Amino acid sequence: MPEPFCLPYAKAALVNLTRGLARTAAADGVLVNSVLPGLTETDGVKQGFAKAVEATGRSQDELLAAMLRREQLDAGRMGSPAEVAALIAFLVSEQASWISGAAYTIDGGTIRTAS
């Protein structure tokens, strides 16, 4: 099946795995959380854009605009690796010592979730 169909199921599986592992590891004092980043400006994404520019003849700006429309990013931009890293740094800090079994979506508002 194409990736857009499979991706939501993979993320749902990760969320359920996180919850299960958190319950299993809690007695040993181990915290388990997951981070679900959206479109993030990584080297891999940059390489993908470069290949798409070469394959389509469209400019990187055109392709990025199309991607932002398709992903419906409320923020109107990709995330940075530093933004994702900041969340991870918090989760491994003492300040997050009471957080376990949580899945954090960090995607600029792309995925609409109920609170």
SEMI-721335 format. One record per residue: residue in three letters; x, y, z of N, C-alpha, C in turn. Coordinates in nm, 2 decimals, padded with zeros to 4 digits. Layout:
BEGIN
  resn     n_X     n_Y     n_Z    ca_X    ca_Y    ca_Z     c_X     c_Y     c_Z
   Ala       X       Y       Z       X       Y       Z       X       Y       Z
...
//
This chain:
BEGIN
  resn     n_X     n_Y     n_Z    ca_X    ca_Y    ca_Z     c_X     c_Y     c_Z
   Met   00.08  -00.12   00.00   00.00   00.00   00.00   00.09   00.12   00.00
   Pro   00.04   00.23  -00.05   00.12   00.36  -00.05   00.14   00.41   00.09
   Glu   00.25   00.48   00.10   00.30   00.53   00.23   00.19   00.61   00.30
   Pro   00.12   00.71   00.24   00.02   00.79   00.31  -00.09   00.70   00.38
   Phe  -00.12   00.58   00.32  -00.22   00.49   00.39  -00.16   00.43   00.51
   Cys  -00.03   00.39   00.50   00.03   00.31   00.61   00.08   00.39   00.73
   Leu   00.12   00.52   00.70   00.17   00.60   00.80   00.09   00.62   00.93
   Pro  -00.04   00.65   00.91  -00.13   00.66   01.03  -00.13   00.53   01.12
   Tyr  -00.12   00.42   01.05  -00.13   00.29   01.13   00.01   00.27   01.20
   Ala   00.12   00.31   01.14   00.25   00.30   01.20   00.25   00.38   01.33
   Lys   00.20   00.51   01.32   00.20   00.59   01.43   00.11   00.54   01.54
   Ala  -00.01   00.49   01.50  -00.10   00.43   01.60  -00.03   00.31   01.67
   Ala   00.04   00.23   01.60   00.12   00.12   01.66   00.22   00.17   01.75
   Leu   00.29   00.27   01.72   00.39   00.33   01.81   00.33   00.38   01.94
   Val   00.22   00.45   01.93   00.15   00.50   02.05   00.11   00.38   02.14
   Asn   00.06   00.28   02.08   00.02   00.16   02.16   00.14   00.09   02.22
   Leu   00.25   00.08   02.14   00.37   00.02   02.20   00.42   00.10   02.31
   Thr   00.42   00.23   02.30   00.47   00.32   02.41   00.39   00.30   02.53
   Arg   00.26   00.29   02.52   00.18   00.27   02.64   00.20   00.13   02.71
   Gly   00.22   00.03   02.62   00.24  -00.10   02.67   00.38  -00.11   02.74
   Leu   00.48  -00.06   02.68   00.61  -00.06   02.74   00.62   00.02   02.87
   Ala   00.55   00.13   02.87   00.54   00.22   02.99   00.48   00.14   03.11
   Arg   00.38   00.07   03.08   00.31  -00.01   03.19   00.40  -00.12   03.24
   Thr   00.47  -00.19   03.14   00.56  -00.30   03.18   00.68  -00.25   03.26
   Ala   00.74  -00.13   03.22   00.86  -00.09   03.28   00.84   00.00   03.40
   Ala   00.72   00.04   03.43   00.69   00.13   03.55   00.74   00.08   03.68
   Ala   00.73  -00.05   03.70   00.77  -00.11   03.83   00.92  -00.10   03.85
   Asp   01.00  -00.09   03.74   01.14  -00.08   03.75   01.19   00.07   03.74
   Gly   01.09   00.16   03.75   01.13   00.30   03.75   01.17   00.36   03.61
   Val   01.13   00.28   03.51   01.17   00.33   03.37   01.05   00.40   03.31
   Leu   01.08   00.52   03.26   00.98   00.60   03.19   00.99   00.57   03.04
   Val   00.87   00.56   02.97   00.87   00.54   02.83   00.78   00.64   02.77
   Asn   00.83   00.71   02.67   00.74   00.81   02.60   00.79   00.80   02.45
   Ser   00.70   00.86   02.36   00.74   00.86   02.22   00.72   01.00   02.17
   Val   00.80   01.03   02.07   00.79   01.16   02.00   00.76   01.14   01.86
   Leu   00.65   01.20   01.81   00.60   01.18   01.67   00.62   01.31   01.59
   Pro   00.73   01.33   01.53   00.76   01.45   01.46   00.68   01.45   01.32
   Gly   00.64   01.57   01.28   00.59   01.59   01.15   00.70   01.62   01.05
   Leu   00.67   01.69   00.95   00.76   01.73   00.85   00.87   01.82   00.91
   Thr   00.99   01.77   00.92   01.10   01.83   00.99   01.22   01.85   00.89
   Glu   01.28   01.96   00.89   01.39   02.00   00.80   01.52   01.92   00.83
   Thr   01.52   01.79   00.80   01.64   01.71   00.83   01.72   01.70   00.70
   Asp   01.84   01.64   00.71   01.92   01.62   00.59   01.85   01.53   00.49
   Gly   01.78   01.43   00.54   01.70   01.34   00.45   01.59   01.41   00.38
   Val   01.52   01.50   00.44   01.42   01.58   00.38   01.48   01.67   00.27
   Lys   01.59   01.73   00.31   01.66   01.82   00.21   01.70   01.74   00.09
   Gln   01.76   01.62   00.11   01.80   01.54   00.00   01.68   01.50  -00.09
   Gly   01.57   01.47  -00.02   01.44   01.43  -00.10   01.40   01.55  -00.18
   Phe   01.40   01.67  -00.13   01.36   01.79  -00.21   01.46   01.81  -00.33
   Ala   01.59   01.79  -00.30   01.69   01.80  -00.41   01.66   01.70  -00.52
   Lys   01.63   01.58  -00.49   01.59   01.48  -00.59   01.47   01.51  -00.66
   Ala   01.37   01.56  -00.59   01.24   01.60  -00.65   01.26   01.72  -00.75
   Val   01.35   01.81  -00.71   01.38   01.93  -00.80   01.44   01.87  -00.93
   Glu   01.53   01.78  -00.92   01.60   01.72  -01.03   01.50   01.64  -01.12
   Ala   01.41   01.57  -01.06   01.32   01.48  -01.13   01.20   01.56  -01.19
   Thr   01.16   01.67  -01.13   01.04   01.74  -01.18   01.08   01.87  -01.26
   Gly   01.19   01.92  -01.23   01.23   02.05  -01.30   01.16   02.17  -01.23
   Arg   01.09   02.14  -01.12   01.03   02.25  -01.05   01.13   02.31  -00.95
   Ser   01.11   02.43  -00.90   01.20   02.49  -00.80   01.17   02.43  -00.66
   Gln   01.28   02.44  -00.58   01.26   02.39  -00.44   01.15   02.47  -00.37
   Asp   01.14   02.60  -00.40   01.03   02.68  -00.34   00.89   02.63  -00.38
   Glu   00.88   02.60  -00.51   00.75   02.55  -00.56   00.71   02.41  -00.49
   Leu   00.81   02.33  -00.48   00.79   02.20  -00.42   00.76   02.21  -00.27
   Leu   00.83   02.30  -00.20   00.80   02.32  -00.06   00.66   02.38  -00.04
   Ala   00.62   02.47  -00.13   00.49   02.53  -00.11   00.38   02.42  -00.14
   Ala   00.40   02.33  -00.23   00.31   02.22  -00.26   00.30   02.13  -00.14
   Met   00.42   02.10  -00.08   00.42   02.01   00.04   00.35   02.07   00.15
   Leu   00.37   02.20   00.18   00.31   02.27   00.29   00.15   02.27   00.27
   Arg   00.11   02.29   00.15  -00.04   02.28   00.12  -00.09   02.14   00.14
   Arg  -00.02   02.04   00.09  -00.06   01.90   00.11  -00.07   01.86   00.25
   Glu   00.04   01.89   00.33   00.04   01.86   00.47  -00.05   01.94   00.56
   Gln  -00.10   02.05   00.50  -00.18   02.15   00.58  -00.12   02.19   00.71
   Leu   00.01   02.24   00.70   00.08   02.28   00.81   00.02   02.42   00.86
   Asp  -00.03   02.42   00.97  -00.09   02.55   01.03   00.02   02.65   01.05
   Ala   00.14   02.61   01.08   00.25   02.70   01.10   00.31   02.75   00.97
   Gly   00.28   02.69   00.86   00.32   02.74   00.73   00.47   02.71   00.71
   Arg   00.53   02.62   00.78   00.68   02.59   00.76   00.71   02.45   00.82
   Met   00.82   02.40   00.78   00.87   02.28   00.84   00.92   02.30   00.98
   Gly   00.93   02.20   01.06   00.99   02.21   01.19   01.14   02.20   01.17
   Ser   01.21   02.24   01.28   01.35   02.23   01.28   01.39   02.11   01.37
   Pro   01.50   02.05   01.34   01.55   01.95   01.43   01.57   02.00   01.57
   Ala   01.61   02.12   01.59   01.63   02.18   01.72   01.50   02.18   01.80
   Glu   01.38   02.21   01.73   01.25   02.21   01.80   01.22   02.07   01.85
   Val   01.24   01.97   01.77   01.22   01.83   01.81   01.31   01.79   01.92
   Ala   01.44   01.83   01.91   01.54   01.80   02.01   01.50   01.86   02.15
   Ala   01.45   01.98   02.14   01.41   02.05   02.27   01.30   01.97   02.34
   Leu   01.21   01.91   02.27   01.11   01.83   02.33   01.17   01.70   02.39
   Ile   01.26   01.64   02.32   01.33   01.52   02.37   01.41   01.56   02.49
   Ala   01.48   01.67   02.49   01.56   01.71   02.60   01.47   01.73   02.73
   Phe   01.36   01.78   02.71   01.26   01.80   02.82   01.22   01.66   02.87
   Leu   01.19   01.57   02.78   01.14   01.44   02.82   01.24   01.35   02.90
   Val   01.37   01.38   02.87   01.47   01.30   02.94   01.53   01.38   03.06
   Ser   01.47   01.50   03.09   01.51   01.57   03.21   01.44   01.53   03.33
   Glu   01.49   01.58   03.44   01.42   01.55   03.57   01.28   01.62   03.58
   Gln   01.26   01.72   03.50   01.13   01.79   03.50   01.02   01.70   03.45
   Ala   01.05   01.60   03.37   00.95   01.51   03.31   00.95   01.37   03.39
   Ser   00.99   01.37   03.51   01.00   01.25   03.59   00.87   01.18   03.62
   Trp   00.76   01.24   03.60   00.63   01.19   03.62   00.55   01.16   03.50
   Ile   00.62   01.17   03.38   00.55   01.15   03.25   00.60   01.02   03.20
   Ser   00.50   00.93   03.17   00.53   00.80   03.11   00.41   00.75   03.04
   Gly   00.43   00.69   02.92   00.32   00.63   02.84   00.26   00.74   02.75
   Ala   00.33   00.85   02.74   00.27   00.96   02.65   00.34   00.96   02.51
   Ala   00.26   01.00   02.42   00.30   01.02   02.28   00.29   01.17   02.25
   Tyr   00.40   01.23   02.21   00.40   01.37   02.18   00.41   01.40   02.03
   Thr   00.30   01.46   01.98   00.31   01.49   01.84   00.36   01.63   01.83
   Ile   00.47   01.65   01.75   00.53   01.78   01.73   00.54   01.80   01.58
   Asp   00.44   01.87   01.53   00.42   01.88   01.39   00.36   02.01   01.34
   Gly   00.36   02.12   01.42   00.31   02.25   01.38   00.16   02.25   01.36
   Gly   00.09   02.15   01.42  -00.06   02.15   01.41  -00.11   02.07   01.29
   Thr  -00.03   01.99   01.23  -00.07   01.91   01.11  -00.18   01.81   01.14
   Ile  -00.15   01.73   01.25  -00.24   01.62   01.29  -00.34   01.68   01.38
   Arg  -00.47   01.67   01.35  -00.57   01.72   01.43  -00.61   01.62   01.53
   Thr  -00.59   01.65   01.66  -00.62   01.55   01.76  -00.72   01.61   01.86
   Ala  -00.79   01.53   01.93  -00.89   01.57   02.03  -00.81   01.59   02.16
   Ser  -00.84   01.69   02.24  -00.77   01.71   02.37  -00.83   01.63   02.47
//
